[in-house]
Amino acid sequence: MTRPFACVVNLGCRVNRVESDRITSDLVGAGFSLVDQDEADIIVINTCAVTGEAESKTRKAVRHALGLPREPIVVVTGCVVNLHPNELTDLSPRVIAQPSKIDVARTAADAAGLPARTVNLDEGHDLADLLGRSRLGVKVQDGCNNRCSYCIVWKARGPERSVPVASVLEQVRRAERAGIPEVVLTGVNLGAYDGIDASDSHVEIDELLDIILEQTDIPQVRLSSLEPMDVHDRLIDAMVAGGERVAPFLHLPLQSGCTATLERMNRPYTDEQYEAMVDRIRTKLPNAAISCDIIAGFPGETDEEFAESRALCERVGFSRMHVFRYSARPGTPAATAPGQVAPEVMAARSSELRHVAENTSQADARARIGSCETAVLEFGNRGTLGSFHRVIVDDAGTDRTGQLVRVKITGMDDRGLLHASMGESDL
Ligand code: SF4
């Protein structure tokens, strides 16, 4: 029997990315061959509901898949499916909703008429070969117990739960065996990690980092997004102790740099606390790059509040800023809050923030010239530094894709891209 053809379309956040990788591996285990969308019999779409725009991209992706000439079956999973599945299943009888991501491959196999005996999801397919990655996300946590007033994700993802330590270690070791130089510890609320170890003791994120560094030889570990209030000294100390094996990078969602706005967002910190935390990080980890998410035009945000928010961004000097215009999510307190900001004001504020982002990012990159960092080479001599800036390693040669190397940053070109030369020794 010829293997049916399948394709996975990923939308949304870092956690979805990791889950889509897992689904891709499971589909191969279930007997599918991976192809592009227009050749696929089954298209899996991992959906996103974080903003109105993300939901509309989801609907567009489903319609696009349904319109392809092979008339594929479309299996939808992810946040839109958890919140309102009918929106997608009503589009066509060829859309199947599967809220449980670990069951997506089985649902796809059933839809494709694959006999149950051929489905072997435990085969342990090599994600590195499958995906050709130099960096692999490892999901250690899901869900969120916070109640930020603009957010729908906690409703879609449910309460916090953590992957046991043994299972995290197994995922990291698989990446290591596959020759992947960097893993990214990922969760919806990573700082809330509270996994169980072999003796049933609770392990927090700093301890998990220690354990991974001690019990595996993975060359580099990166932490994905952490809520600011979860970055305590123990975690910073664990990053320092990990030396070059821990990427000097922290993504700390700010959302607003004004305490009054943060209070309305139900975010549990003030602008001063955020800045103090950044200072603590930079005292202990001077080369740390710090990035953030920020929302422009949250309900009630006055010109003065916005100016405070913008000024804090300039003072912190983020290496990257993900700027979002506020998007009202039905069912959240903020959606019906007074003082909704006019779209043109939101657009102007977000463009101002993007301008700040460009300047601070360039300044952070420029300040690294003359220093040494690790870099994962992804395409020939192009790669990503530990600080997450893009880099071209001018004397890397052509056969280093997929390697972690130490480089000396030598300059920046007129496109704002860092250049480097190979350091004294490889890692
Ligand atoms: S911390 Fe806030 S914004 Fe982030 S997932 Fe939880 S509720 Fe949403």
Residues whose N, C-alpha, C, O or C-beta is under 5 A from the ligand:
A	BS01	SF4	C144 N146 R147 C148 C151 V153 W154 V188
